[in-house]
Amino acid sequence: DGDRIRYGCGRLSVDTLQFLLFLYIQQLNKVSLRTSLIGEEWPSPKNRSQSPDLTEKSNCLNKNWNDYSHQAFVCDHLSDLLELLLDPEQLTASFHSTHSSLVSREAVVALSFLIEGTISRATKIYPLHELALWQPLHADSGFSKSSKTFSFYKLETWLRSCLTGNPFGTSACLKSGKKLAWAHQVEGTTKRAKIACNTHVAPKMHRMVVMSQVYKQTLAKSSDTLVEAHVKIHRCNESFIYLLSPLRSVTIEKCRSSIFVLGPVATTLHLHSCDNVKVIAVCHRLSISSTTSCIFHILTPTRPLIFSGNQTVTFAPFHTHYPMLEDHMARTGLATVPNYWDNPMVVCRENSDTSVFRLLPPCEFYVFIIPFEMEGDTTEIPGGLPAAYQKALGQREQKIQIWQKTVKEAHLTKDQRKQFQVLVENKFYEWLINTGHRHQLDSLVPPAAGSKQAAG
């Protein structure tokens, strides 16, 4: 997270204890065909002793979105997490805690990286260390004013008694959030789109919109519901989704044969397990894992991160605009420079070379037109296009002008012009079908009056 990074001596650094927690969680979260030698996948309901209510809830949606499994995982590994943060002198020879072990204040601050909470179910959210250091809770959290440390035993007991599922997480949003009728039922299919939000009840930093199983539809929104929300998109197939608002973060998982056009993403845009997907976005950071044949038209001030399992990834310059785009970029703190769309970083062992990705050749490049009218001042692609791509567009435009001139100078008769027009239209229609663009155009036709979409 950008606000947790500090600069010193010309080098980039992060908090060591937070980084330890981050690494611990990532190891347990690693998805593999083999059973992890370190521990279970995170989160996973398998082979775990947990309370009946958590077992009951652990089957909802996909495991990476399952807040009940997240809670169970943290409960099961709480001792390990706390021991990881102990100073060496607080550990036994076998590197375990004792009943008298003390946890430093800095360790509890680091634990706030993973845990936060409220007082008496109030809506305001506090980081863990602020709650643990609050005077009325000292007896429960085990904080000693004299030593400025926490009792390991009391802190762990207090955390276990208070830990609960995230009331503003994905599972809670789908279960009790406000349902949004942004997509209509597709005739002839049993799949029903599930779209929900918690923006009416969640604090600003926890606003969320969840979209699942949008199938063969065009969905376009620029809405207060989306503004600065965390957006989760899951199992959307053969769809065209336009979310034209400033967004906090976006996660796209298990989507196929779809196009996503996003408003500026203030933090991270992450894709996992997607196939034949095109993403068009301005974002602070892009990361991808386990994707196949995906294309990313992006503008980003950081190097895109390529994790494990990717095949045939294509990067290309950001190539569209909509009237409010520059206003939305300013709101999310994103500018046109620097732009590292063409300098991704491969950070996985199995394909550390650059063969996993390519840069889109200029000859294959076209601009993307967003087919909706909006109010606003942006009339061109922010920052323009790289010279090679602008040149390719110019050459293509020149060919069109030459073709038009040739047709004009052919002096066709009225009947010949009609025949020629029919021929061109038939060829264009064939091209629409062969490229799949016909489906996109057909989906732009407004639904019948009886299937109005609700405003968001």
C-alpha positions in Angstrom: 0.0 0.0 0.0 1.4 3.4 -1.1 0.8 5.1 2.3 2.8 2.3 4.1 5.9 2.9 2.0 8.5 5.4 3.1 11.6 6.7 1.4 15.0 6.8 3.1 18.6 7.1 1.8 17.2 7.0 -1.7 15.8 3.5 -1.3 12.3 2.1 -1.2 11.5 0.3 2.1 8.5 -1.2 3.9 7.8 -2.0 7.5 9.6 -5.3 8.3 6.9 -6.7 10.6 4.1 -5.9 8.2 6.2 -7.5 5.4 6.6 -10.7 7.5 2.9 -10.9 7.9 2.4 -10.3 4.2 4.8 -13.1 3.2 3.2 -15.5 5.7 -0.2 -14.9 4.3 1.0 -15.2 0.7 2.6 -18.5 1.3 -0.5 -20.0 2.7 -2.6 -18.4 0.0 -0.5 -20.0 -2.8 -2.7 -22.0 -5.2 -1.0 -25.1 -6.3 -1.9 -28.5 -7.7 0.2 -30.0 -4.9 -0.6 -29.8 -1.3 1.4 -27.0 0.3 4.3 -28.3 2.4 4.0 -25.2 4.6 0.3 -25.4 5.4 -3.1 -25.3 3.9 -4.2 -23.0 1.1 -5.5 -19.7 2.4 -8.4 -19.6 2.8 -9.5 -23.2 2.6 -12.2 -25.0 4.6 -10.5 -28.3 4.2 -9.1 -30.3 7.1 -9.8 -27.7 9.7 -11.2 -27.8 13.1 -13.5 -24.8 13.3 -16.8 -23.8 14.9 -20.0 -25.2 13.4 -21.2 -21.8 12.2 -18.1 -21.2 10.3 -18.2 -24.6 8.7 -21.8 -24.0 7.7 -20.9 -20.7 6.0 -17.6 -21.7 4.4 -19.1 -23.0 1.2 -20.4 -19.6 -0.1 -19.1 -18.4 -3.5 -15.4 -18.9 -4.3 -12.9 -19.5 -1.6 -10.8 -16.4 -2.2 -13.9 -14.3 -1.6 -15.1 -16.2 1.4 -14.8 -14.0 4.5 -15.9 -16.8 6.8 -13.0 -18.9 5.7 -10.7 -15.9 6.1 -11.9 -15.6 9.7 -11.4 -19.3 10.4 -7.9 -19.2 8.9 -6.8 -16.3 11.1 -8.3 -17.9 14.1 -6.5 -21.2 13.4 -3.1 -19.5 12.8 -3.4 -16.6 15.3 -0.6 -18.0 17.6 1.7 -18.4 14.6 1.0 -14.8 13.5 1.7 -13.4 17.0 4.9 -15.6 17.4 6.1 -14.3 14.1 6.1 -10.8 15.5 7.8 -11.5 18.8 11.3 -10.3 19.6 13.8 -13.2 19.7 14.3 -13.0 23.5 10.6 -13.7 23.9 10.8 -17.1 22.2 11.9 -20.4 23.6 14.8 -22.4 22.1 12.3 -24.1 19.8 11.0 -20.7 18.7 7.7 -20.7 20.5 6.1 -18.3 22.9 5.7 -18.9 26.6 2.9 -17.8 29.0 5.1 -14.8 30.0 6.0 -13.7 26.5 5.5 -10.0 25.8 4.4 -8.5 22.5 5.8 -5.1 21.5 3.7 -2.2 20.6 5.2 -2.1 17.2 4.1 -5.7 16.6 0.5 -4.8 17.4 0.7 -1.9 15.0 2.0 -4.3 12.4 -0.9 -6.6 13.1 -3.3 -3.7 12.2 -2.2 -4.6 8.6 -4.5 -7.6 8.9 -7.0 -6.8 11.6 -9.3 -3.8 12.4 -12.5 -3.4 14.3 -15.2 -1.3 15.9 -16.3 -0.4 19.4 -19.8 -1.7 20.4 -20.6 -2.4 16.8 -20.3 1.2 15.8 -19.8 2.1 12.2 -16.4 3.8 12.6 -13.5 1.4 11.9 -10.3 1.5 13.9 -7.0 -0.2 13.3 -6.3 -3.0 15.8 -3.5 -1.1 17.7 -5.8 1.9 18.4 -8.4 -0.5 20.0 -5.7 -2.4 21.9 -4.2 0.8 23.3 -7.6 2.3 24.3 -7.6 2.8 28.1 -10.8 0.9 28.8 -9.5 -2.1 26.9 -6.1 -2.4 28.6 -7.1 -5.1 30.9 -8.5 -7.2 28.1 -5.7 -6.6 25.5 -3.0 -7.1 28.1 -1.3 -3.8 27.6 1.1 -2.6 30.4 1.7 1.1 30.6 5.0 0.6 32.5 6.6 -1.8 30.0 4.7 -0.5 26.9 4.1 -4.1 25.9 1.3 -6.6 25.7 0.9 -10.0 27.4 1.1 -12.6 24.6 -1.5 -14.8 26.4 -4.0 -12.0 27.2 -3.7 -10.4 23.7 -4.3 -13.8 22.0 -7.2 -14.6 24.3 -8.8 -11.1 23.7 -8.4 -11.4 19.9 -9.9 -14.9 19.8 -12.9 -13.7 21.8 -13.5 -10.7 19.5 -12.6 -11.9 16.0 -15.6 -12.1 13.7 -16.2 -12.1 10.0 -15.8 -8.9 8.0 -19.2 -7.2 7.9 -18.1 -5.2 4.9 -16.5 -8.1 3.0 -17.6 -9.9 -0.2 -19.6 -12.7 1.5 -21.5 -10.2 3.6 -22.1 -8.0 0.6 -23.6 -10.8 -1.4 -25.7 -12.1 1.5 -27.1 -8.9 2.9 -26.1 -6.1 0.6 -28.4 -4.1 -1.6 -29.2 -6.0 -4.8 -28.7 -4.0 -8.0 -30.7 -4.7 -11.2 -28.0 -3.5 -13.5 -28.2 -6.6 -15.7 -31.2 -8.3 -17.1 -31.9 -12.0 -17.3 -30.7 -13.5 -20.6 -33.3 -15.5 -22.4 -32.5 -19.2 -22.8 -29.9 -19.3 -20.0 -30.1 -20.4 -16.4 -27.4 -18.1 -15.3 -28.6 -15.1 -13.4 -26.4 -12.1 -12.8 -25.7 -11.3 -9.1 -24.9 -7.7 -8.5 -24.8 -6.3 -5.0 -23.3 -3.4 -3.0 -22.9 -2.3 0.6 -22.3 1.4 -0.2 -25.5 2.4 1.8 -24.1 1.0 5.0 -20.3 0.7 4.7 -17.7 3.3 5.8 -16.0 5.1 2.9 -12.9 2.9 2.7 -15.0 -0.3 2.8 -17.5 0.5 0.0 -17.9 -2.5 -2.3 -19.7 -3.6 -5.4 -19.8 -7.3 -6.3 -20.7 -8.6 -9.8 -21.0 -12.3 -10.6 -22.3 -14.3 -13.5 -23.0 -11.5 -15.9 -23.5 -13.5 -19.2 -23.8 -12.2 -22.8 -24.7 -8.7 -21.8 -23.5 -5.1 -22.1 -23.5 -3.4 -18.7 -22.6 0.3 -18.5 -22.6 2.4 -15.4 -21.4 5.8 -14.2 -22.9 5.9 -10.7 -22.3 7.3 -7.2 -22.6 3.6 -6.1 -19.3 2.9 -7.9 -17.4 6.0 -6.8 -14.3 5.0 -4.7 -15.7 1.5 -4.3 -13.8 -1.8 -4.3 -15.2 -3.7 -7.3 -15.2 -7.5 -7.4 -16.1 -9.1 -10.7 -16.5 -12.9 -10.9 -17.4 -15.4 -13.6 -18.6 -12.9 -16.2 -18.7 -14.5 -19.7 -19.1 -13.1 -23.2 -20.0 -9.7 -21.8 -19.0 -6.0 -22.3 -18.8 -4.1 -19.0 -18.2 -0.4 -18.7 -17.7 1.0 -15.2 -17.0 4.7 -15.9 -16.5 6.1 -12.4 -13.4 6.6 -10.2 -12.8 3.3 -8.5 -10.8 2.3 -5.4 -9.7 -1.2 -6.5 -10.8 -3.8 -9.0 -10.5 -7.6 -8.9 -11.5 -9.7 -11.9 -11.6 -13.5 -11.5 -12.5 -16.4 -13.7 -14.0 -14.3 -16.5 -14.0 -15.4 -20.1 -14.3 -13.7 -23.5 -15.2 -10.3 -22.2 -14.2 -6.7 -22.4 -13.9 -4.5 -19.3 -13.6 -0.7 -19.7 -12.9 0.8 -16.3 -12.8 4.3 -14.8 -9.5 5.2 -13.1 -8.5 2.7 -10.4 -6.8 4.5 -7.4 -5.0 1.4 -6.1 -4.7 -2.1 -7.7 -6.3 -3.7 -10.6 -5.8 -7.5 -10.3 -6.8 -10.3 -12.7 -6.7 -14.0 -11.8 -7.7 -17.0 -13.8 -9.2 -15.1 -16.8 -9.2 -16.3 -20.4 -9.5 -14.1 -23.6 -10.3 -11.0 -21.7 -9.5 -7.4 -22.7 -9.1 -4.8 -20.0 -8.9 -1.0 -20.7 -8.0 1.1 -17.7 -6.0 3.8 -16.1 -4.7 2.3 -12.8 -2.1 2.8 -10.1 -1.0 -0.8 -10.4 -1.9 -3.8 -12.5 -1.1 -7.4 -11.4 -2.1 -10.6 -13.2 -1.9 -14.3 -12.4 -3.1 -17.4 -14.2 -4.4 -15.6 -17.3 -4.5 -16.8 -20.9 -4.7 -14.7 -24.1 -5.6 -11.5 -22.3 -4.9 -8.0 -23.6 -4.3 -5.0 -21.4 -4.6 -1.4 -22.7 -3.4 0.5 -19.7 -1.9 3.7 -18.4 -0.1 3.2 -15.2 2.7 4.9 -13.2 4.1 1.6 -11.9 5.4 -1.5 -13.7 2.7 -4.2 -14.4 3.3 -7.3 -12.3 3.1 -10.7 -14.0 2.8 -13.4 -11.4 2.7 -17.2 -12.1 0.6 -19.1 -14.5 0.2 -16.6 -17.3 0.2 -17.4 -21.0 0.1 -15.2 -24.1 -0.2 -11.8 -22.4 -0.4 -8.7 -24.5 0.2 -5.1 -23.3 -0.8 -2.1 -25.3 -1.2 1.7 -24.8 -4.4 3.1 -23.3 -6.5 3.9 -26.3 -9.9 5.4 -25.3 -11.5 8.3 -23.5 -14.9 9.4 -22.1 -16.0 12.9 -21.2 -15.4 12.7 -17.4 -12.1 10.7 -17.6 -9.6 13.5 -16.8 -11.8 14.6 -13.9 -11.9 11.1 -12.6 -8.1 10.7 -13.0 -7.6 13.9 -10.9 -9.9 12.5 -8.2 -7.9 9.3 -7.9 -4.5 11.1 -8.1 -3.5 9.5 -11.4 -1.7 11.4 -14.1 -0.4 10.7 -17.7 3.2 10.5 -16.7 5.1 8.4 -15.9 3.5 5.6 -17.8 5.0 2.1 -17.6 2.5 0.1 -19.7 5.3 -1.3 -21.8 7.7 -2.3 -19.0 6.1 -5.2 -17.1 7.9 -7.1 -14.4 7.8 -10.9 -14.4 8.0 -12.0 -10.7 7.5 -15.7 -10.9 10.0 -18.6 -11.0 8.6 -20.7 -13.8 8.8 -18.0 -16.5 11.2 -15.3 -15.4 12.0 -14.5 -19.0 10.0 -12.1 -21.1 8.4 -14.7 -23.4 5.2 -14.8 -21.4 4.2 -11.4 -22.7 4.4 -9.3 -25.8 3.8 -5.6 -26.7 1.0 -5.2 -29.3 2.5 -4.5 -32.7 1.4 -1.0 -34.0 0.0 -2.6 -37.1 -2.6 -4.4 -34.9 -3.6 -1.3 -33.0 -6.9 0.5 -33.2 -8.5 3.1 -30.9 -11.5 2.1 -28.8 -14.7 4.2 -28.9 -16.9 4.2 -25.8 -20.4 4.1 -27.3 -22.2 6.3 -24.7 -22.9 10.0 -24.3 -21.9 11.7 -21.1 -21.3 15.2 -19.8 -17.7 16.3 -19.5 -14.6 18.0 -21.0 -12.3 15.1 -22.0 -12.3 14.8 -25.8 -9.1 12.9 -26.5 -6.9 10.1 -25.1 -5.1 11.5 -22.0 -1.4 11.8 -22.7 -1.9 10.9 -26.4 -0.4 7.8 -28.0 3.2 6.6 -28.4 4.6 7.8 -31.7 4.7 4.3 -33.4 1.0 3.7 -32.7 0.0 7.2 -33.7 2.0 6.7 -37.0 0.2 3.4 -37.6 -3.2 5.1 -37.2 -2.1 7.9 -39.5 -1.0 5.4 -42.2 -4.3 3.6 -41.9 -6.3 6.8 -42.2 -4.2 7.7 -45.3 -5.2 4.4 -46.9 -8.9 5.1 -46.2 -8.6 8.5 -47.9 -6.9 7.0 -50.9 -9.6 4.3 -51.1 -12.3 7.0 -50.9 -10.6 9.0 -53.6 -10.3 5.9 -55.9 -14.0 5.2 -55.5 -14.9 8.8 -56.2 -12.8 8.9 -59.3 -14.3 5.7 -60.7 -17.4 7.6 -61.8 -19.7 4.7 -61.0 -23.3 4.9 -62.3 -26.2 5.0 -59.8 -26.8 1.3 -60.2 -23.1 0.5 -59.9 -22.9 2.6 -56.7 -25.9 0.6 -55.2 -24.2 -2.7 -56.1 -20.9 -1.5 -54.7 -22.6 -0.4 -51.5 -24.3 -3.8 -51.1 -21.0 -5.5 -51.6 -19.2 -3.4 -49.0 -22.1 -3.8 -46.5 -22.0 -7.6 -47.0 -18.2 -7.7 -46.5 -18.6 -5.5 -43.4 -21.3 -7.8 -42.0 -19.1 -10.9 -42.6 -16.3 -9.1 -40.8 -18.6 -8.3 -37.8 -19.5 -12.0 -37.5 -16.0 -13.3 -37.9 -14.5 -11.0 -35.4 -17.3 -11.3 -32.8 -18.1 -7.6 -33.0 -21.7 -8.2 -34.1 -22.5 -9.6 -30.6 -21.1 -6.4 -29.1 -23.2 -4.2 -31.4 -26.3 -6.2 -30.9 -25.9 -6.0 -27.1 -26.0 -2.2 -27.3 -29.6 -2.3 -28.4 -31.7 -1.1 -25.3 -33.7 -3.8 -23.6 -37.5 -3.9 -24.1 -39.6 -1.5 -21.9 -40.6 -4.4 -19.7 -37.0 -5.1 -18.6 -35.9 -1.7 -17.3 -32.7 -1.6 -15.4 -32.7 0.0 -12.0 -30.6 3.1 -11.4 -27.6 2.7 -9.1 
